[in-house]
Amino acid sequence: MFKNCYNNARKAYDFMKQQKYNAKDLTLAYFQKKSKLYRAGGYKYAMPLKRSLSDYQDHLFAFLMDINICLLPVYIWVIEFLLIMCGLIPPHFFDLLFYIMFALLFVSSVLLLAFFTARTNGQSFGYAMLDLKLVRKKDKKEAMPLNLILRQALGFGVPLMIFGFFFQVLGVILWWIINGIFVLVMPHQQTLFDLIFGLVPVREPDQEIRFETKPEVVQEELHVTPIDLHIRSNYSDDGYYDVEELFKQAKDNGLEVISITDHNCARANAAAMRFSSLYNIQYIPGVEIDAQYKRMRVRILGYYIDWTNEVFEVLEQNSLKREKELSIERVEKFENFSGIRIDVDSLMSNSRFQTITPTEITKMVFHNERTRSLPFVKKYLDNCESHSAAMSRFETDVFGKNGPCYVKADYPDAQAVIDAIHNAGGIAILSSWHLDYISDEVLEEIVDLGMDGVECFSNDIHEQTIAAALKIVQKRKLFVSCGSDYHGPTKPKYHMGVSNCPEKALPLVRILTKAAK
């Protein structure tokens, strides 16, 4: 359970050695970055703690870490007391050392813990180690610093001081028993003062924290191009950032033209059109739709669409319904295969899209100590070089095309999707997704259905596929597109503006960006 924290700390330490930053600056930058990612959309994926053994364990460990750090002055005083008993410190220092200890206890338990939690936007020492966070109960967004300070001071430090002084150890234990009862009774493990200040502890979503300097050098190495026509927002099931954050990043990266092509959803376009003028970036309304050609799954990008057309509402609703049904079938197959029961209602209640993906099931299996020890899971941990590699291999073997829990979906006919895009005033472009697995002959057949172009440049296709796609579009005088398929931290290998489009091919892509004119 400390793996994510250890990996991030390791990266931070290596970066600090290279850049010669001090620990204070680096720690502050780390928590600021985490907070920024959380505010940008991560809060939508945060999971309130539940009545499960693993959540209770993590919450307890976080509490024990906090209380042990706060009680450091007491531990030091105990050592001093023993030195007095041994005659190494004169007895008349006893009262002085006691009051010094009491003052330091006030600093550590009332001031330090409270202000550290506020400075990190909801993470105490223990919460930071366990990737937990105190947030507003009503919407899971970050809480006001004052509420965090009062919660920690009144709910943790002050009772420790008062009950400890007047009732000694028994009073402190009684206070924590009362709080423990609240944690056990409340569905999301809230304490008494969590309820008073409207807070709830949540599990932070997985975040890739990168420390970088000299962005212009990074961009040059990654060959950032000024056009990116394949970006995901948090309207997609696997996108992370909201629309405005994407425009901020596009501005920072020097992009001139972008398109947000969410998965089977056109909702982001309304906000994107408003931010386009605000950030002085040309925006092309877009969408990416799952389709099927001869039982083969493809994806079709729609540009310049009228996103208010009812066809996109129908496509989105059908997609949500299909994914929910696939999720239920996937869970049933996995339960029969593994004997592990999945709490479908709980997982779906915490999913905006009412889906349970193979990745989510895999995480559930590998993050649970009992299921991790099962023979068919343990073999992956024993035979793979890392925990993440074991999870990836497990997901492929179990849920992949030849796996025991694979579920096949039926998607709209490719011709119908192309016609729908055209009827909405748009341009249909074949996405680069899985183009490497389509023969040149089949690629031509799909293009001849009425495609207006092909996404020839992306991070997902081989050079030979790019050459074949370019040959087809040049022969038929079609549009050429490029895109990064940027998702944010959910897929850290993709970077905004990085689409493998060479400089000499940019004029071809610019033709598409001027198509509306």
N, C-alpha and C positions, 0 to 999 in steps of 0.2 A: 504493500500500500504506500510505501515511501518512494516507489520507483520514479514517478513523475517528478517529485520534488528533488530527488537525487540527481536525475538527468539535467534538470534545469539549473541546479546549483553547480553541477560540474561544468556546464557550458559557461555559466557566469564566471566561475573561477578561472577557466582557461582564457576567457575574454579579458578578464581583469589583469592577468599576467601579461597578455600581449599589449594591452593598451595602457597599462600602469595607472588604472583608476583605483581609488581607494574603495574599501568595502562599503562605506556609508553611501557614496554616490551610486555605486552599482546596485546596492540593495534598494535604494529609493527608485532608481530607474526601472528595476525589475517589477516592483509593485505598481508603479505608474503605468507600465506597459500592460500588466495584467488587468488593471482597472480600465484602461482604455479599450481593450478587447472586450471586456465584459459589458461596458456601456454601449459599445458599437453593435451589440446584438447577442453577445454571449449569454446575457441574462435570460434569453428565451429558451436556452438549452440547460440552464441550471436546474438541478433536481433537488427539491426539498427532501430532507432526511425523512425516512420512513421507519416503521416499526420492524426493522429487520436486524438480524444479529450483526451483520457487517457494519451497518450504520450505527448501531449502538456501540460497537467496539471502537469505531473511529471517533465518535463523539466523546467517549470516555477517555481515550488516549489523548485527545486534544485538551480536554479538561485537566488531565493529570500533568501534561506538559506545562500548561499555564500556571497551575497551582505550585508546581515545583520551582518554576522560575520566580514566581512572586515570593515564595518562602525562602529564597536564598539567604536573606539577612538572618532568618531564624536559624538556618543550618550553621551559618558562620558563628552566631551567638552561642549555639550549643557547643561548638568546638572551643570557643573562648571560655565557656563555663567549665568544660572539662579541664582546660589549662589552669583555671583558677583552683579547681578541686585538686589538681596535681601540684599546686604550689608554684607553677611557672608564671602566673600573673597574680599580683597582690590582690587580696579579697576586697579591699576598699574600692577597686575599679568595677565591682559587680554592678552597682546601680548605674554608673555612667555608661557602661557597655550595654546595659539593658535598654536605656532610653535611646541610645544611638541606634540599637537594633530596631526599636519600635519606630523611630523616625524613618529609617531606611525601608522598613516594611510598608509604611505609608507611601513612600515614593514608588516602590516596586509594584504594590498591589492596587493602589488607588490611582496614581498618576501615570506610571510607565505603561501598565497594561491598557488603560483607557485611551491614552494618547497614541500609543502604537496601533491599536485597533482602528482609531479614527484616521490615522495617517495612511494606513494600508486599505482604507475604505471597506472595513468589515472583517479583517483577518487578525485574530490574536496570534500569539506565538504558536500555539498548538493548531489553530485553524489553518495557518499558513503551511504547516508541515503536512497536514492531512488533506489539503485542497478543499477546505470548507470555508464558508463565508457567511457573515450575518448580513441579511438584506431585508428590504421592506416586504412584509407578508403579502400585501395586496397585489403587487406586480413583479416581485423578485428583482426590482431595480435597486441600485445602491442606496443605502440609508443615509440620512443626514448625519454629519460628523457629531453634532451635539447629542443626538439620540444614542449613538454608539458610545460616546464618552460617558453619558449618564447610565447607560445599561451596564457597562463594565464597572464603573465606580460604585454605583448603588447596588448592583446585583452580585458583585464579586469582592471588590476591595474593601468597601466600608463595612459590610457584615463581618468580613474576616477580622478587621481591626476591632470593631465593637464587641462582637461575641467572644473573640479571643481574649480581649482585655478583661471583660466582666465575668465571662463564664468559662474561660480557658478552652481547653481542647473539646470538651463536651458540647459547648455552645456552638463552636464551628462545625462540628460533625452534625449536630441537629439541623443547622441551617442548610448544609449540603444534602441532608436526607430530604428536607422539604423540597428543595430544588429538584432533587432526583426523582421524587414522586411526580412532580409536574412534567419532567422530561419523559417519564414512562407513560403517563396518562395521555399527554398531547399527541396527536397523530403525526406531528412533524418535529417532535422532540424539543419543544420550546420550554424555556425556563419561565419563572414567574415574571421577571423583568423583560423578557422577550415579548410576553403578552402585553405588558403595560406600554411598551414603546412600539408595538406593532412590527416586531422583527421575527425572522424565521431563519434558521440555519439551513444552508443549501450546499450541495456538492457542486463545485465549479466545473464547467465543461472543460474538456481537454483543450489545452491551448499550446501552440508552438511559440515560445518566447525566443526571439532572435535578437542578439545584440550586434548592431552594425554601425560602422562609421563611414564617412565619405560616401554618401548615397550615389554621387555621380559616378564613382568608380564601380560600385556594385552594378549600376544600371548599364555601364559600358560593357562589363564582363557578361552580363546576361542578355545583351543586345536588345534593349527595350526599343520598340518601334512606336511611333506616334499614333498608331491605329490599333484598337483592340475591339473586335466585334463579337466577342464570346466571353461574357462575364456573368457570374452568378451572384445574386443577392440573397438575403435571407428569406425571400419568398420561395426559394427552392428548398427542397427537403435537406440538401447537403450544403447549401450556401451559408455564409456566416455574417457578413457585414450588411448593414442597412444601406439604402440607396445613397443617402448623403455621404456616408463614410466612403463609399466607392468613388464618388466624385472628388472628394478630398484627396484620396490616394491618386486618382487619375491626374489631378492638378499637380500634385507633388512629383509625379513621375514624368510630367511633361507631355501627357497624351493630348492629342488634338481631337480625336473622334473615338467614341465608344458606343457600345450597344450592350444592354443588359438582357441576356437571353435566358431567362429562368426556365426551369424544367417544367413543361406543361402548364405554365402560368404566365399571364401577361400583365399582372397587376402592378409590377414595379414601374411600368412605363409612365403612368400618370405622374408619379413623383419625379421621375427622371427628367421629364420634359420641363418641369419647373426649375430643377437644379441646373439644367443645361445652360440657360442664360446667366444664372447666378455665378457659375464657375467658368463661363466663357469656353465651354467645351461642346463641340457638335455632338448631338445625340441622335442615334437612329433607333426608333422603336423596334424592339425585337422579342423573340420567343424561341424556345427550342422544344420540339414536339416529338415524342416517341411514335414510331410508325413501324409498319411491317410490310416487307416485300418478299413474296414466296416463302413465308414462314421464317424469314430472316429479319431480325430487329435492326432498324436504322433510326437515325435521328435527323430531323429536318428543321433547319433554322428559317424563321420567317422575319424579314426585315421590312421596314416602312409600313408595318401593319397598322390598321385601325384597331387599336387594342380594346376599344369599347364594343367591338362587334360581338354579338352574343355567342358566336361559334367558340370563342376562347373560354367563355364561362362554361359551356357544355364540355369542351375538351378537359378543362381543369376538374370539373366534378366527376367525369368519367374516370379520369386518372386517379383521383383520390379513392373512389369506390374500388377500382381495380387493385390498387396497392394495399388497401385494407384487407380485401379478400385474399390476396397473395400472402399477406402477413399471417393471417389466421391459418392458412394451409401450411405455411412454412413452420409455424409453431407446432402444429399437430404432427407433422413429419418428424420434427426434431424430438418431440416428447416420445414418440414411438421408437425412434432410433436410440435415444440416449437414456430414457427413463427419468429424465430431469423434467420436473414440472415448471412451466413458465407462467408467471402471473400476468396474463394477457391484459386484464383490466388496468392493472397498475402501470404497465409499460405504455399502454395506449393513452392513458389519462395524462401522461407526461409528454406526449408527442403532439405537436401542433398538427401533424399530418395524419395522425391515427394509423401509423405504420410501425412495424417491428422488422427492422432490417437484419440481414445476416451479421452485420458488424455489431449491432446492439446485443444480439444473442451471444456472439462470441465474447464480447466484453463481459457480459453477465457471467459466463462460464469461467473465464480466466480471472475475474476479480473476486471470486468466491472460493474460500479456502477448501470447502468440502468438495465442490465440483472439480476444482483444480487437481485434486488428488485422485480422481477417478482414472483408471488405467488408460482409457481411450483418449483422455486429455493429457495425462502426465507424459505419455510417450512423445508428444510434441515439445513439451518443455525440456525433456531429457535429450532430444535429438536435434534441437534447433539452437543456434548460437545466441539468441536473445529472446526475451519475453515477447517483443513485438513481432519477431519473425515466426515464433510459434503460433501466435494468434493469426497472423496472415495465412500461414500454411493450413491451419485448422479451418479457417473460413473457406478457403479455396476447396479443400478436400471434402468438407461436409456440405457446403451450400453451392459449390460450383456445378458446372453443367453435368458432370458425371457423378456428382455426389449424391448420397442417400437422401438428402433434404432439399434437393434442387426442385424449384417450382417453376413451371413454364407459364409465361403470360401471353395473352393475345392482345395485340395492339391494333390501332386503327390502320386501315389500308393506306399505303404510302400515296397512292393516287388521290384518295379522299383528302388526305392532309394537304397535299399540294394544292388541290382545288380550293380548300378552305382558306389557305393563305392568300391565294389569288383573289378569291371573292372578298377578302377583307382588305383588298388594295395593296397587298404585300408582294414581296419577292421571295421565292422559295430557293433556299440554298442547302445542298446536301452537307450535313455536318461531317467533320473529320472523324467522329467517334467510330472506332472499330473499322475504319476503312482498310486497314492492313489485312483484314480477314475477308475482304470482298475481292473476287477476281476482277480483272479488267473488263471482261465481257459482261459480268453482272453489273459492274459500275456503270457501264454505258447504258445498259437496260434501264437502270434506275434514273439516270440523267434524262433519258428519252421519255420518261413519264411526264415531263413538263418542268423539270428543274430549270431554274434561271442561272444557276451557278453552283460551284463547289467550294467548300472551305479547304483550300489547298495547303494552307500553312497553319500548323498547330504543334503542340508538344507531343501529340499522340500518334503521329504517322511517320513511317519510314521514308527515306529519301526516294526509294523506288516508287512508293505509292504517290508521293508528291509529283514525280515526273509523269506517272500515268494520268493523274488527275489533270495536270496542266495540259497534257496533250489533248485530252478530251475537251476541256473548256476552250482551248484555242481553236480546235477543229470546228466547234459548234458556236463560237463567238459568245461564250457565256461569261458571267461575272466570276471574279476571283475574290475570295474572302480569307481573312486571317483572324485568329483569336487565340487567347491564352488559356481559355477555360478556367479562369481564376475563380477559386472558391473561398479564399481566405485560409485561416488556420486549419480548416477541416481537411484541406489537401495542400500541405505546405510546399510540395514540389512545384506547384504552378505559381508563377509570378505575373502580376498585372503587366501587360504590354509585351510579354515575352512569348512570341508565337512562332519563332524560327522563320520569320519572313525576312529574306535578305533585302538589302537596300534597293537593289535593282528591280525587285518585284513590287515595291511599294506603289509605283505608278499604276499597276494593274489593280491593286486593291483600292486606290483612290477613285477609280472609275465607279466602283460600287458606292463609295461614300458620296458621290455626286449624282447618283441615280435619280433621286427625287427631283432634282433640278432639270 
